[in-house]
Amino acid sequence: RSLPRRSGKHYQLLAIGTSTGGPVALQKVLTKLPANFPHPIVLIQHMPGTFTSAFAARLDGLCQIRVKEAQDGDQLRPGHAYLAPGGKQMLFEGRAGNARLRIIDGNDKVNYKPCVDITFASAAKTYGGNVLAVVLTGMGADGREGARLLKEQGANIWAQDEESCVVYGMPQAVAKAGIASESLPLSLIGDAITSEMAS
């Protein structure tokens, strides 16, 4: 399978949401990205708060890009990935070229902390269509409604394909709803992102 053709879209943000099987999937994707990756990256992985800072540090050691656990007020910088802290919600504030992260407790009505839908929906408000959002392996359908809002703004949504998922739940929800423009094997996603988002 070859890489998807470049769409020629203008981007300002890469957003990746995942759950079950996500730590390995994120490692495979993020280790392919070059140190000079031209955009900021946000990562939403369903994970308890006790694990996210160690996971971010491990990714930072393996990747050419920088990876950190997101903190309230972080300025989004190119070539940096911000992992949503477990037990919290991650939002954007400010304008796209100069956005900061807000990390909030969120309410107990939401099943997931962090929740992909909440971060994706906030990205749609701040960045409009200038987002590539990727939904990787995971149980359930978190990410579908946020991805729908992004797509309505003109953003590009990709899903991991069924064969390479540990659990084909979240990517399937996005693909089945007709929101994803590509369903890609995990082995290709990192290179496809690099090619699609090269500035």
C-alpha positions as CSV (number, residue, x, y, z in Angstrom):
1,R,0.0,0.0,0.0
2,S,1.5,3.4,-0.9
3,L,1.2,6.7,0.9
4,P,-2.0,8.7,0.2
5,R,-1.6,11.6,-2.3
6,R,-0.8,14.9,-0.6
7,S,-4.0,17.0,-0.4
8,G,-2.1,20.3,-0.6
9,K,-4.1,21.6,2.4
10,H,-2.7,24.2,4.8
11,Y,-2.2,22.9,8.3
12,Q,-1.5,24.4,11.7
13,L,-2.0,21.4,14.0
14,L,-1.7,17.6,14.2
15,A,-4.1,16.0,16.7
16,I,-4.0,12.2,17.5
17,G,-6.6,10.4,19.7
18,T,-6.3,6.8,20.9
19,S,-7.1,4.4,23.7
20,T,-6.5,0.6,23.9
21,G,-3.2,-0.3,22.2
22,G,-2.4,3.4,21.9
23,P,1.0,3.6,23.7
24,V,2.6,1.2,21.1
25,A,0.7,2.8,18.2
26,L,1.8,6.3,19.2
27,Q,5.4,5.2,19.6
28,K,5.3,3.7,16.0
29,V,3.8,6.9,14.6
30,L,5.7,9.5,16.5
31,T,9.2,7.9,16.0
32,K,8.7,8.5,12.2
33,L,8.3,12.2,12.5
34,P,11.4,14.4,11.8
35,A,12.9,16.8,14.4
36,N,11.9,19.7,12.2
37,F,8.2,18.7,12.0
38,P,6.6,22.0,11.0
39,H,3.5,22.0,13.4
40,P,2.6,21.4,17.0
41,I,1.1,18.0,17.9
42,V,-1.5,17.1,20.6
43,L,-1.9,13.6,21.8
44,I,-5.0,12.3,23.7
45,Q,-4.5,8.8,25.1
46,H,-7.0,7.3,27.5
47,M,-4.7,6.7,30.5
48,P,-4.7,7.3,34.3
49,G,-3.0,10.4,35.6
50,T,-0.3,8.4,37.3
51,F,1.1,7.2,33.9
52,T,1.0,10.1,31.5
53,S,4.1,11.9,32.6
54,A,6.3,8.8,32.5
55,F,4.8,7.9,29.1
56,A,5.5,11.4,27.7
57,A,9.1,11.1,29.0
58,R,9.6,7.7,27.4
59,L,8.3,9.0,24.0
60,D,10.5,12.0,24.3
61,G,13.5,9.7,24.7
62,L,12.5,7.6,21.6
63,C,11.4,10.4,19.2
64,Q,13.2,13.1,17.2
65,I,10.3,15.5,18.0
66,R,10.0,16.7,21.6
67,V,7.2,15.1,23.7
68,K,6.0,16.4,27.1
69,E,3.0,16.0,29.3
70,A,0.8,19.0,28.6
71,Q,0.6,21.7,31.3
72,D,-1.9,24.5,31.7
73,G,-0.7,27.5,29.7
74,D,1.8,25.6,27.4
75,Q,2.5,27.6,24.3
76,L,2.0,25.3,21.2
77,R,5.3,25.1,19.3
78,P,6.2,23.3,16.1
79,G,7.9,19.9,16.4
80,H,6.6,19.6,20.0
81,A,4.0,17.0,21.0
82,Y,1.8,17.6,24.1
83,L,0.3,14.6,25.8
84,A,-3.0,15.3,27.6
85,P,-2.5,14.5,31.3
86,G,-4.6,11.6,32.6
87,G,-7.6,12.6,34.7
88,K,-7.9,16.0,33.0
89,Q,-9.3,17.6,29.8
90,M,-7.1,19.5,27.3
91,L,-8.5,22.5,25.5
92,F,-7.0,25.3,23.3
93,E,-7.3,29.1,23.9
94,G,-6.2,32.0,21.9
95,R,-5.7,32.3,18.1
96,A,-4.4,29.4,16.0
97,G,-0.9,30.9,15.4
98,N,-0.5,31.8,19.0
99,A,-2.6,29.2,20.9
100,R,-2.0,28.0,24.4
101,L,-3.3,24.8,26.1
102,R,-5.8,24.9,28.9
103,I,-5.7,21.9,31.2
104,I,-8.9,21.6,33.3
105,D,-10.5,19.1,35.6
106,G,-13.6,18.7,33.4
107,N,-16.9,17.3,34.8
108,D,-17.8,13.9,35.9
109,K,-20.5,13.4,33.2
110,V,-17.7,12.7,30.7
111,N,-16.7,9.1,30.5
112,Y,-13.1,9.7,29.5
113,K,-10.5,11.9,31.1
114,P,-8.8,12.9,28.8
115,C,-11.5,12.8,26.2
116,V,-10.7,12.9,22.5
117,D,-14.0,14.5,21.6
118,I,-13.4,17.4,23.9
119,T,-9.9,18.2,22.6
120,F,-11.0,17.7,19.0
121,A,-14.0,20.0,19.4
122,S,-11.8,22.7,21.0
123,A,-9.3,22.3,18.1
124,A,-12.2,22.9,15.6
125,K,-13.0,26.2,17.4
126,T,-9.4,27.4,17.5
127,Y,-7.9,26.0,14.3
128,G,-11.0,25.5,12.1
129,G,-10.1,23.3,9.1
130,N,-6.3,23.6,9.5
131,V,-6.0,20.4,11.4
132,L,-5.0,16.8,10.5
133,A,-6.7,14.6,13.1
134,V,-5.8,10.9,13.3
135,V,-7.8,8.3,15.3
136,L,-5.8,5.3,16.3
137,T,-6.7,2.0,17.9
138,G,-9.1,2.1,20.8
139,M,-12.3,0.8,22.3
140,G,-15.6,2.7,22.0
141,A,-16.3,5.7,19.9
142,D,-14.5,8.6,21.6
143,G,-13.3,11.0,18.9
144,R,-16.2,10.5,16.5
145,E,-18.2,13.6,17.5
146,G,-15.0,15.8,17.8
147,A,-13.8,14.5,14.4
148,R,-17.2,15.4,12.9
149,L,-16.9,19.0,14.1
150,L,-13.4,19.2,12.7
151,K,-14.6,17.8,9.3
152,E,-17.4,20.4,9.2
153,Q,-14.7,23.1,9.4
154,G,-12.8,21.4,6.6
155,A,-10.2,19.5,8.6
156,N,-8.8,16.2,7.3
157,I,-9.5,13.1,9.4
158,W,-7.6,9.8,9.1
159,A,-8.3,6.5,10.8
160,Q,-6.1,3.5,11.5
161,D,-7.2,0.5,9.5
162,E,-8.8,-2.6,11.1
163,E,-6.0,-5.1,10.4
164,S,-3.4,-3.0,12.3
165,C,-5.6,-2.1,15.3
166,V,-5.5,-3.8,18.7
167,V,-9.1,-2.8,19.1
168,Y,-11.0,-1.5,16.0
169,G,-13.5,0.7,17.9
170,M,-12.6,4.4,17.8
171,P,-11.2,4.3,14.2
172,Q,-14.2,2.2,13.1
173,A,-16.6,4.7,14.6
174,V,-15.0,7.5,12.5
175,A,-14.7,5.4,9.3
176,K,-18.3,4.1,9.5
177,A,-19.7,7.6,10.0
178,G,-18.0,8.6,6.7
179,I,-15.8,11.2,8.6
180,A,-12.4,9.7,7.7
181,S,-10.9,10.4,4.3
182,E,-8.3,7.6,4.8
183,S,-8.0,4.3,6.7
184,L,-4.3,3.6,6.9
185,P,-2.2,0.7,8.3
186,L,-0.2,1.8,11.4
187,S,3.1,1.1,9.6
188,L,2.3,3.9,7.1
189,I,0.7,6.6,9.3
190,G,3.9,8.3,10.5
191,D,5.3,8.7,7.0
192,A,1.9,9.7,5.6
193,I,1.6,12.4,8.2
194,T,5.1,13.7,7.5
195,S,4.4,13.8,3.7
196,E,0.9,15.3,4.1
197,M,1.9,18.0,6.6
198,A,5.3,19.0,5.1
199,S,5.2,22.8,4.9
